[in-house]
Amino acid sequence: MSVQDVRKHTIDSLSLKDTSANPAPLGLLGFGMTTVLLNIHNAGYIELSTMILGMGIFYGGLAQIIAGIMEWKKNNTFGTTAFTSYGLFWLSLVALIILPMMGLGTAASKSAMAAYLFMWGLLTLVLFIGTLRLNRALQFVFLSLTVLFFLLALGDFTGNSSITTLAGYEGIICGFSAIYTGLAQVLNEVYGKIVAPLFPVK
């Protein structure tokens, strides 16, 4: 046996097959369910309460960060960047709300929140370009999320509550699209066939 054969055999024996679960549904559901609840508030139906803040910390925040770390283990740069970023978005959003209540700094102004939301919209727009290589379901999630961030930024920048209300309805659609995309992956895997289509790019 040559040195090259020994080296190849050693590398092959050390290679481990990835048998871990797909983390994308966890990330999508954490994002989607929290987004729906926050935007029911933005649409004017419920108050901003600890229910939304709790979801933002734990399911929207921590669950997505866990999903992002799992995507890193799977060598998925897009999934790592998206889930970790949006998990930290939820944690930062909750911090912007509760830190002033705790006396830790002043509340962000409307213009500051507009800048904050605009930057998240810009990031989402670029990530949307990445989904053009993936599937139509994810394209809809990221495109609708881009629109949501820009609408919310515009609402804060102009002080027009009607725009924020419109963003709330649009955000509910965005959140449910993420829920569909996450649950579709779960059901398709469980049944071993296409139960809920994701419309892959051909």
C-alpha positions as CSV (number, residue, x, y, z in Angstrom):
1,M,0.0,0.0,0.0
2,S,1.4,3.4,-1.0
3,V,1.7,6.4,1.2
4,Q,-1.1,8.1,-0.8
5,D,-3.4,5.1,-0.2
6,V,-2.6,5.1,3.6
7,R,-3.4,8.9,3.7
8,K,-6.7,8.5,1.8
9,H,-7.7,5.6,4.0
10,T,-7.0,7.6,7.1
11,I,-9.0,10.6,5.9
12,D,-11.9,8.4,4.9
13,S,-11.9,6.7,8.3
14,L,-11.9,10.1,10.1
15,S,-14.8,11.5,8.0
16,L,-18.1,11.5,9.8
17,K,-21.4,11.4,8.1
18,D,-23.7,14.3,9.2
19,T,-26.8,12.6,10.7
20,S,-28.0,15.7,12.6
21,A,-31.5,17.0,12.0
22,N,-32.4,19.8,9.6
23,P,-32.4,23.0,11.8
24,A,-34.1,25.2,9.2
25,P,-37.7,24.5,10.4
26,L,-36.8,25.5,14.0
27,G,-35.4,28.8,12.7
28,L,-38.3,29.5,10.4
29,L,-40.9,28.7,13.0
30,G,-39.1,30.8,15.6
31,F,-39.0,33.7,13.2
32,G,-42.5,33.2,11.7
33,M,-44.5,32.8,14.9
34,T,-42.9,35.7,16.6
35,T,-43.3,37.9,13.6
36,V,-47.0,37.1,13.3
37,L,-47.6,38.0,17.0
38,L,-45.6,41.3,16.8
39,N,-47.4,42.3,13.7
40,I,-50.8,41.6,15.1
41,H,-49.8,44.3,17.6
42,N,-48.6,46.6,14.7
43,A,-51.9,46.1,13.0
44,G,-53.6,47.4,16.1
45,Y,-55.3,44.3,17.5
46,I,-53.3,43.6,20.7
47,E,-51.1,45.6,23.0
48,L,-47.3,45.2,23.2
49,S,-47.1,42.9,26.3
50,T,-44.7,40.4,27.9
51,M,-46.3,37.7,25.6
52,I,-44.6,39.3,22.6
53,L,-41.4,40.2,24.5
54,G,-41.1,36.6,25.9
55,M,-41.6,35.2,22.4
56,G,-39.0,37.6,21.1
57,I,-36.4,36.5,23.7
58,F,-36.9,32.8,23.6
59,Y,-38.4,31.6,20.3
60,G,-37.6,34.4,18.0
61,G,-34.3,35.0,19.6
62,L,-32.6,32.0,21.2
63,A,-34.3,29.4,19.0
64,Q,-33.0,31.1,15.9
65,I,-29.5,31.4,17.3
66,I,-29.5,27.7,18.1
67,A,-30.7,27.0,14.5
68,G,-27.9,29.2,13.1
69,I,-25.3,27.4,15.1
70,M,-26.6,24.1,13.9
71,E,-26.5,25.4,10.3
72,W,-22.9,26.3,10.9
73,K,-22.2,22.7,11.8
74,K,-23.8,21.8,8.5
75,N,-21.5,24.2,6.6
76,N,-24.5,26.3,5.5
77,T,-23.3,29.9,5.4
78,F,-26.6,31.3,4.3
79,G,-28.5,29.5,7.1
80,T,-25.9,30.5,9.7
81,T,-26.0,34.1,8.7
82,A,-29.8,34.4,8.4
83,F,-30.9,32.6,11.5
84,T,-28.2,33.9,13.8
85,S,-28.8,37.5,12.5
86,Y,-32.5,37.4,13.0
87,G,-32.2,35.7,16.3
88,L,-30.0,38.6,17.5
89,F,-32.5,41.0,15.8
90,W,-35.2,39.8,18.1
91,L,-33.0,40.1,21.2
92,S,-31.8,43.6,20.2
93,L,-35.4,44.7,19.6
94,V,-36.5,43.5,23.0
95,A,-33.5,45.2,24.5
96,L,-34.5,48.5,22.8
97,I,-37.9,48.2,24.5
98,I,-36.9,47.1,28.0
99,L,-33.6,48.8,28.6
100,P,-35.2,52.3,28.9
101,M,-37.8,50.8,31.3
102,M,-34.9,49.6,33.5
103,G,-33.3,53.1,33.5
104,L,-30.4,51.9,31.2
105,G,-30.4,54.6,28.6
106,T,-33.0,56.7,26.9
107,A,-35.6,55.3,24.5
108,A,-34.7,55.3,20.8
109,S,-36.2,58.2,18.9
110,K,-38.5,57.5,15.9
111,S,-35.7,58.5,13.5
112,A,-33.2,56.2,15.3
113,M,-35.7,53.3,15.0
114,A,-36.2,54.2,11.3
115,A,-32.4,53.8,10.7
116,Y,-32.4,50.6,12.7
117,L,-35.2,49.1,10.7
118,F,-33.8,50.4,7.4
119,M,-30.5,48.6,8.0
120,W,-32.3,45.3,8.7
121,G,-34.3,45.8,5.5
122,L,-31.0,46.3,3.6
123,L,-29.5,43.1,5.0
124,T,-32.7,41.2,4.2
125,L,-32.7,42.5,0.6
126,V,-29.2,41.1,0.0
127,L,-30.2,37.8,1.6
128,F,-33.2,37.7,-0.7
129,I,-30.8,37.7,-3.6
130,G,-29.3,34.6,-2.1
131,T,-32.7,32.9,-2.0
132,L,-32.9,33.1,-5.8
133,R,-30.8,30.0,-5.9
134,L,-32.9,28.2,-3.3
135,N,-36.8,27.9,-3.6
136,R,-39.8,30.0,-4.2
137,A,-41.1,29.6,-0.6
138,L,-38.0,31.2,0.9
139,Q,-38.0,33.8,-1.8
140,F,-41.4,34.9,-0.7
141,V,-40.4,34.9,3.0
142,F,-37.4,37.1,2.4
143,L,-39.0,39.4,-0.1
144,S,-42.0,40.0,2.1
145,L,-39.6,40.5,5.1
146,T,-37.7,43.1,3.1
147,V,-40.9,45.0,2.4
148,L,-41.9,44.7,6.1
149,F,-38.7,46.3,7.3
150,F,-38.9,49.1,4.9
151,L,-42.5,49.8,5.6
152,L,-41.8,49.9,9.4
153,A,-38.8,52.2,8.8
154,L,-41.0,54.5,6.7
155,G,-43.7,54.5,9.3
156,D,-41.3,55.6,12.0
157,F,-39.5,58.1,9.8
158,T,-42.7,59.8,8.7
159,G,-44.7,59.3,11.9
160,N,-47.6,58.0,9.8
161,S,-49.4,55.3,11.9
162,S,-51.3,54.1,8.8
163,I,-48.1,52.9,7.3
164,T,-47.2,51.0,10.5
165,T,-50.7,49.5,10.5
166,L,-50.2,48.4,6.8
167,A,-46.9,47.0,7.8
168,G,-48.6,45.0,10.5
169,Y,-50.9,43.2,8.0
170,E,-48.0,42.7,5.6
171,G,-45.9,41.3,8.5
172,I,-48.6,38.8,9.4
173,I,-48.5,37.5,5.8
174,C,-44.7,37.3,6.0
175,G,-44.7,35.4,9.3
176,F,-47.2,32.9,8.1
177,S,-45.2,32.3,5.0
178,A,-42.2,31.4,7.2
179,I,-44.4,29.1,9.3
180,Y,-45.6,27.4,6.1
181,T,-42.0,27.0,4.8
182,G,-40.8,25.5,8.1
183,L,-43.7,23.1,8.6
184,A,-43.5,22.0,5.0
185,Q,-39.9,20.8,5.5
186,V,-41.0,18.9,8.6
187,L,-44.0,17.2,6.9
188,N,-42.1,16.4,3.7
189,E,-39.3,14.7,5.8
190,V,-41.7,12.8,8.0
191,Y,-43.7,11.4,5.1
192,G,-40.8,11.0,2.7
193,K,-42.6,12.8,-0.1
194,I,-43.8,16.2,-1.1
195,V,-46.8,17.0,1.2
196,A,-46.4,20.7,1.1
197,P,-44.4,22.1,-1.9
198,L,-41.6,24.5,-1.5
199,F,-41.3,25.2,-5.3
200,P,-37.6,24.6,-5.8
201,V,-35.8,26.7,-8.4
202,K,-35.2,24.7,-11.6
